[in-house]
Amino acid sequence: MTATVLRPLRRPFRRLATLPLRARLALVYGGLFLIAGVVLLGATYALVSARLPGGDGVLKSETAGPGAISGPSNTETQPGVKITSGTGPDGEPITNKMESARSETLNVVLTQGGIALVVVCAVATGFGWLIAGRMLQPLQRMTETALRVADAPDADRRLHERIALDGPDDEIKKLADTFDRMLERLDHSFDGQRRFIANASHELRTPLALNQALLEVVVFRRDAGPEVRQLGETLLEINARHERLIDGLLLLTRSEHELQDRAFVDMADIVEHVATQLPPGKAAVEVDAAEATTTGNPVLLERLVQNLVENGVRYNLPEDGWVRVRSRTAADGSAVVTVSNTGPVVPKYEVPGLFEPFRRLGTERLATASPGAGLGLSIVRAVARSHGGDVRAEPREGGGLDVTVTLPPAPPE
């Protein structure tokens, strides 16, 4: 029964909790002022009521004043004397006039005081809104910085931003400084990871090149037997795959750095060039190259389109498959490149994992027997984001993917 009664009382508090913090603080300020005003008004009412003469005819003023009562009376003009009879100039009993004046005075105190309290409470709530906004400005600054870092497509390269809040060493400044230290540590961690990948990839290229030279010497010797040649060719193929993997890691690390130099690029030219450079494969490549201008690194953008097309050809139907490459200019001027293909059915929940390094459809890690290095779509996403764009993939009905890359438009000349 008690819970049933208290449930309606909790609803206003739940609605209050859904308001912004600034509005809640303003309402709290106004509410506290209203409570204090009501207490003050009640105290004033009690004090005034105690000082006014009551209906029992006891005069609580200091002096009655000569001539205050006309007609026969046994009242003395001394403080605190009880009036037992007498009338005023208009013939009305003096006790009735005193009671009427007392009631009117108390009503004026309540009505005028209540109106003044409401007006001042509204003004106090407005000032509370302004003060709360002023106090919450550091939090708003922190929120804006966090949103810029989180919403940026290249969030791991926006970790250099800092709040750098000035002001007294209070709780809000300590929170801002802690947030800055967290960003600094994350920035160092990501930079160290990229440097490690780049350095390790460079160091691994030398032994791979040495292995390739030794294997070629053994395979192409005149006295090499068939078994030795077959083993050598297998090892050369594995070595070549490792080289592709290292090249992909280097390109991924390079594309994750922010571009410094940009050039005018028409994605239609890149699409046509990539289509003509592809070796004959299992699927026919259809090209629809319309003008789509942007600015960026032509080499990286060419690798972006090449990875998309090669990925579409590699993961296609063994027979009657096709790959379509299209470039166009969007309504807002952005350059759009779309690569579509037939292929296996891709569940929608699997799509985000395809852009992770060393991931393939249906597996956590890339199988060693896969012909690719497992970095194709990861490089595509890194190159797109380094150019200020983005990439998305949508499964096609019946199998295959539609992969769309959107790049910022080229600025006017």
Buried (B, 14 or more C-beta within 10 A) or exposed (E): EEEEEEEEEEEEEEEEEEEEEBBBBBBBBBBEBBEEBBEEBEEEBEEBEEEBBBEEBEBEEEEBEEEBBEEEBEBEEEEEBEBEBBBBEEEEBBBEBBBEEBEEBBEEBBEEBEEEBEEEBEEBBEBBBEBBEEEBEBBEBBEEBBEEBEEBBBBBBBBEBBBEBEEEEEEBBEBBBEBBEEBEEBBEEBBEEBEEBBEBBEEBBEEBEEBBEEBEEBBEEEEBEEEEBEBBEEBBEEBEBBBBBBBBBBBBBBBBEEBEEBEEBBBBBBBBBBBEEBEEBEBEBEBEBEEBBBBBBBEBBBBBBBBBBBBBBBBBBEEEBBBBBBBBBEEEBBBBBBBBBBBEEBEEEBBEBBBBBBBBBEEEEBEEEEEBBBBBBBBBBBBBBBBBBBBBBBBBEEBBBBBBBBBBBBEEE
